[in-house]
Amino acid sequence: MKETVAILGAGTMGRGIAEVAALAGHAVWLYDPLEAALERALTEIRTDLQKLAEKGRLVGTVDEVLARIQPTQSLEDCAKAAWVIEAAPEQLELKQELLGQLGQLNPDNILASNTSTFSISAIAARVKHPERVLGLHFFNPAQRMKLVEVVGGLQTAPALLQRALELMQSWGKEPVQVVDAPGFLVNRVARPFYGEALRLHGEGIAKEHIDWILRGLGFPMGPFELMDLIGLDVNYAASTSVYQAFYGEPRYRPHPLQYQRVAAGMLGRKTGQGWYTYPPGPPRPPTPPPVQTQDTPLPLIVGPNPLAQELRARFRHTENAAEAQFVLDCRVKLERKHDFFENLPVVSLVWGHSASSVQAEFRERPVAGFSLVPPIGEQAIVELFAPLSGANQALELAQTYFRAHGHHTLLLPDQPGGVGFRILALLINEAVSALAEGVASPADLNRAMRLGTGYPLGPLEWAERLWLKPVLRALEGLQAELGEDRYRPHPLLRRMVAAGLETFGNLSLAPYAKGDLQTREEEAV
């Protein structure tokens, strides 16, 4: 017979977790102090189960599954359960009080918190026998999302973490073990997806363009439409929590544009107005133009990196400088961009600098900037940048060339790094930081970001695709031109490039680093 599970809180997350546990065959106590909340939760669960039944995806009947869920307003009932999962509102004192009371009522059951922001160690501090407290961070909606972060506090028993991993697997989830660090794994690594998008918008890039570009990279939603879906207040609270937990680390700093909308009550879809108005919601990305390469101008493609390789493999070009009509310079480091002598217009990759900075290297030639991130999908949008001196022949050539190959182009205000790459580079840098601190293994980190956020690739996988050295050089360039520590490359990335490493699986810290934030087994026994 399967162990009984108690869920504390009948809100969106609580009822979702209760449904998952009941579907897995467990008897479930669903606790909430408000009878109306319990009634609403059971109605929502019934509706969801009926949809599963209609699709032929429900084992048994709706009534059989619902019969396993027993609503209660008594913590004494919940104390009888072998597993207790707290899913109360995000208030530290409330979570400590609830699990503390359960700990007094039963000294032997396992106590878990679904918190997304608070330290498991802090919650456990108020619980009798804190070695039985852990985090089980589900993602919304819990009944659909496969990822669960299994979080060990400083005193959590290692054997308990293994039991939790096995339990989640039996529920059909894909658990990832992470350490008790601010934001855990996914909420921390994902912060630049929102934070850097807000900074780019503050620098004059239209929010629609940012969303279209990120969708073109393969992300299921752009950052602004995703903030509207999550709720600007929820997203802002998560950003603020991580920023405060890291004692003001600049790369987590929330943006005033987001606070302004939260203060105005423009919280996204749930209020009808966020970054977009609902309805109609965000505008759809533009349809790519038809491929018509017959008379397209041919470039000489310069650079050894994967972007240059993919462009050579898929786009028309020439290897003969005498035939070329312009140079497509895919090198990253600005200082390398003056060492060829063909007197042609230059369209330069801007991952590590602005188009205006390139113009200083080629004062006698027309110059434009571009950004494109491999792997290049059919919906990929090419970002184009004119230097501050204005549009010129190089920009016209770039527009004609990329449109002829079936890609929509956007002319954007001149900014170093572009949009898609700049956001991705900071995601990669944050993932490297989490890896260095031992938050998760490289494989688990990539898997968690794919499952928890829908990213097309894990950040470390993407770094390997781009090559680590170009990513490092681009971050160095961004820090130099923008003058902010938020672009500072993580020392681990520097060491890997210096050591000639190309993949994170080759690290000598394998299977993963045991940083100061990690719970060490020898300290827990």
N, C-alpha and C positions, 0 to 999 in steps of 0.2 A: 504493500500500500504506500502511495506517495505521501510525502510529508505535507503537513498543513502549512499554508502560507497566509500571513496577514498583511494587508496593505493599509497604511495609515494615510488617509486623505482620499476623497472621492472626486477630486478635480480631474482635469484632462489627463494628466499623467497617471494618477492613481487608478482611474477606471481602465485606462489602457493596459497598465501592468496587471491589474486583476483579470482582465480578459485573457491576456497571454497565459497567465498561470492556470486559469480554468481550462483553457484549450489544451494545455499540456497535461491535464488530468488531475490537478491538485484541488483539494478542498480549500476554499479561500474565504477568509474573513475580510470584509471591506468596511473599514472604520471611517466615520466622519461624525463630528459632534452635531452636524445639522442634518435633520431627517430629510429635508428637501434636497440636499446635495446627494444623499444616497438614492433617493427616488429618481433624480435626474440621471445619475450615473447608470443605474440599472436599465433605464429607458434607452440611453445611448448605447449601452453594451448590446441590448436586444436588437436594436436597429442595425448595429454593425454585424452581429452574428447572422441576421437575416440576409444581409447582402452577401456574406460568405456562402450561405446555403444556396442562394439563387445562382451563384457562380459555380456551384458544385465543389466548393473548397472546404466545406465543414464536415468534420468527422462526427457522426452522431447528429442529434437534433438540437435546435436552438434551446429548447426547454431543458434538455439534459445538461448542456453546458451551464446555463443559468442556474440550475439547481445546485451547482458546486459553489456558487458565490452567495455567501450569507452576509447581509448587511448588519452592521452593529454600531451602536453608539457607546459601547463599553470597551475600555482598554483591557479589562479583565478577560474578555473573550479573546482578544488578540494575543494576550500573554500565553495562551495555550498553544499557539502556533510554533512550529520548529524554526520557521524563517519569518522575520518581520521586515517589511520594506517600507520605510517612511517616504511618503510623497506629499508632504505638507508644503505650504507656501515657503518661499525662500527667505526665512527669518531664522537666524542662527539660534536664538534663544528658544524659539518654538521647537526646533528640531532636537536641541539638547534636552528640553523638557520632556518631549514625547518619548524619546528613546531612553532617557533616564528613568522615567516611570516604568517602562516595560522591563528595564533591567532590574528594577526592584521587585517587580511582580514575578519574574522568572529568571533565575540566575544562569540558566543553561541555554536558552534559545539564541539564535543568531540574529543580530540586529544590523540592518543595512539602511543606508540613506541614498535617496535618489538625487541628492543635491547636485547642482551643476556649478556652484560657485564657492561653497564653503569647504574648509579643510575637514577631512574625515578625522584627523587627529584632534581638532578642536571639538567636534561633535562628540567624539568618544571620551573626552576629558570629563564629561558629566555622567558617564555610564559606569555602573558597577561591572567589573571584569571587561575593561576596554579592549582586550585582545579578541573579543567576539564581534567587534564593530568594523564594518567595511563599507565601501561605497559601491553601489550598483547604479551607475548613471545610464538610464535609458534615454533614447532620443525620440522626439515627438514627430509623428504619433507612435507610441510605444508598440502598438499592435502591428505596425507596418515596418518600422525601421529595424534592421537586423543588428546594428551595432549596440553593444553594451560595454561601457568602460567599467572594469572591475578594479576598484581602487583600494589599496592597502594603506592604512594609517601607520603611524610610527609604532603602535603597539599591536597591530593586527597579526594574528597567528598565521604564518605562511601556509599551513595546512588548510586553513579556512579559505584562503584565496583560491586554492586548487579546487575545493569543493564548490565554490561559487562559479568558477569557470565551467565545471562539469554541469552544474545546475542550469546555467544559461544555455549551454549547448543542448541540453535536453529540452529546452523551451524553443528550440529552433533559432536561437540567436547566434551571432558571431562575436563572442566576447574578446576583448583586448585588455590585458593586464597593464595598468599604468600606476605611477606613483602619486602620492598625495602632494601634488604641486599646484600652484594657482592656475585655475582654468583646466586642470587635469591635462588632457592631450588635445582633443579636437577644438574645444573653445579657445584654447590658447593659440594653437597653430593657425586657426582661421582668422584671428584678429586682423591681420593685414588686408584680408579680402575686403573688409569693410573700411578699416582705417585709412588705407592708402587710396581707396576709391574716393573717400570723402575729401582727402587732401587734393587729389587731382581735380575733383569738382570745384573745390575752393580756389584752384589755380586757373579756372576758366574752362575746363572740359565739361561739355554737356553731359548730364547724368544718363540720358538716352544713349549717347555714344559709348559711354563706359559700359553700360549694360550690353549693348550690341557686341562690343569687342570681346567681352568675357564670354558671352554665349558663343561667339565665333571660335573661341579657344576650346570649346567643348564643355564649359560649365553649364549645368542645367538651367541656371538663372543668373542674371547679373546681380551685382551687390545691392543696387538700389531697389530693384523689384523684390529681392530676397529680404531686405530689411522691412519692406512693407508687409511681406507675408508673415515674418516672425513677429513683427511689432517693433516700432522704433524704440518704445520704452524698454522692452525686453532686451533688445540688442544693445542699447545704450547702457543699461544696468550691467550687462555682462562685460562690456568694455571698461566701464568704471571699476568694476570689481577686480578685474585682472590688473588694471593700472595701479590701483591702491595696494593690491597684494604684492606687487613687485616694487612698492615704495617709489612710485613715480618714474619708473623706467620710461624714457622718451618714446620708445617704439610702440608702447601700448596707449599713448595719450589719446583720450576721446577728442572728438572734433566739435567745435562750437556750432557748426551747422546742424549737427544732429541734435544737440541739446536744444537749440532754438525751436526745432519742430516738436520735440517732446514737450517743451514748456508750453507750446501753443496748442497742445492736444491733438496734433496731427500725427497719429500713431500708426498709420498704414491702413491696410484693408479693413481692419475692425472698426475704424472710425470713418471710413469713406475717403480719407485724405491722408496721405503720407508724403512720399516723394512724388507720387502720382495721384491722380484723382480716380476714384472707383465709383461707378463705372466711368470711363471705359478701361482704365488701367494703363499699363505701359504700352507704348507703340511697338508694333512688331518690327523686327530687324528687316532691313531692305533685302529684296531678292537679288542674288548675285547676277551680274550681267552674263550674257552668253559668251562662250569661248570663241574668239575670232583672232587667231594669231598669225594669219597669213602675211599681213603687212606690218606687223609690230616691229618697233625699233629693237635692235639686238644689243644687249649689254655685254660687257666683259665682267664676269662675276669674280670678285676678289675675296679670298678668305678660305681657311681650311675647316671651319667649324661645321656642325651638323646642319645649320640653316643654309650655309653656302652649298653644302652637298645636296640638300633636298631641292634647292632652287635649280642647281645644275641638272639634277635628275628629272625634274618635272617641267621646267620652264625653258622656253627657247632662249638661246644665248650663243655667243661665239667665243672661241678660245683665241681668236686672232685679233689683236688690238687694232689692226688696220681696218677691220670690218666693223668694229664696235661703234655704236652711236653714243653710248654713255657707259659709265662705270657703275656697277652695283657693288658697293664696298660693304662686305659683311663682317669685316673685322670689328672687334669690340673696343679695343684700347685706342684712345684718341691719338696718343703719341705715335702710333704705327701708321697713321693715315696720310703721311706726306712722302712715302718712299716709293711711289711709282710716278712715271713721267709722261704717260699718255695725256695729251692736252684735251681731255674730254669732260663734259658735264659729269658731276659726281652725285649719285644718290647713295647716301651713307646710312648704315645701320646706326640707330641712336640709343642702343641699350644702355650705354654708359655715359652719355653726354647729350647735349642739345644740338640741333642743326646749326644754330648760330655759332657754337663752338667749333664745329667742323669747318665752317666758312673761313675761320681764321687760318686754317691750314691750307686752304685752296683759294686764295684771294683773287686769283685771275680766272677762276672758273665758276660757272653756275653750280650751285650746291642746293640739295634738298635732303631731308632726312626721311627715313622710313623705319617702321618696326613691324615685324611679323615673327611669330613664335612657332617653331615646329613642335609636334607634327602638324603640318598645314592641312586642315580639313577643307571640304568644299565650301563651308560657310565662313571660313576665315576672312576677316576684314583687315585690309592693309591700312595701317596708320601712316599718314604722310604729314610732313612738317616743312614749312618754309622758314628760312632764317628770318630774323627780325628785319632784315633789309628788304624783304618782300619776295613774292613769287618770281620764278624765273624759268628758263628753259628746262632745267633739271626736274623741277616739279611737274611740268607738263609731260615730260618723257615718262616719269614714274607713273603718273595717272594713266596714261595711254597703255603702258606696258602691263600693269597689273590688272587693269580692267579687261584687256585683251585676253588674259589668262583666266577670266571668269571670277575675279574677286572684286567685291565692292571696295572702294577707297573712301577714307574720311580725311579731310584736311583739318588738322587740329592745331591749336595754339602751340607754339614751340616750347616743349618741356623736355628735359633729359629723361631718358628711359622709356618714353612712350607711355602707354596705358597698360596694355596686357602684360608686357614683360615686367614693368615696374612692380605691379601687384604680385606677379608670380615670383619675382626675385626675392621679395620680402617674405612671401610664404615659404620659400625654400630656406631662407636664412633663419626664419623662426623654427622651422622643422629641424635644422641642424642644431640650433640652440637647445631644443627639447631633447634631441638625441644625446648631445654632450652632457646634459644633466641627468641622463639615465631615466627619463620619463617613460620611454618605451623603446623597444627594439626597432631597427629600420623597417623590418617587414611589417611589424604591428603598426608602426606609425603610418606607413603608406596605406595599409588596409583600413585603418580607422578613418583616415581622411576620405578615402573612396566611399566607405559605407556610411559614415556619419554626415557627410556633406554632399556626396554625389560628384566629387571631383573626378574628372576623366582619368587622371593619373595621380598617384601619391606625390607629394612635393619632392621627396628624395628620388623617386623614379624619374620625375621630370628633370631634375638636376642632372641625373646621369645621361638622359637623352640629349640635353643641351651641352654637355661636358662641364665639368666643375670649374675648369679654368676660366672660360668665358663668363660664367656666372660671377666668379670672384672678381674678375677685372671690371665687370659692369657695376657691381656694388661699390667697388673702390672709386669708380668714376662718378657714380651718383653721390657718394659722400663728399667727394671733392667739389663737385659743381653746386650741389644743394647745401652743403655745409652743415648737415644735420647728422647727429649720431645714430638716428634711427636706421640709416643706411650702412652703418658700420658692419663689415663682414665679420661673421663669428670666427674666432681664432681657430676652431676646429676645421672650418672650411679652408682657411689659410694653410694649416698644417697638412691637410690632405693634398692640396695642390702642390705644396712644396715636396711632399713625399712621392709625388707622381701617382697617387691613387685616383682611380676613375670610377669606382663603385663603392657604396657604403658597406657592401658585404665583405669587402677586403680589409676593413678596419681591424687593427689589432685589439681594439676594445671589444670585439665580437664575443658573445652574442650581442651585448650592448653595454654601454658605459654605466658604471655604478657611481653616479654623481652624488653630491651631498644631499640632494632632495629625495633620493631613493630610499625606500625602506629596505634595510639590509636584514637578511634572514638571521644573521648571527646576533643582531640586536633585538630581534623579536622573540627569540627563544630563551 
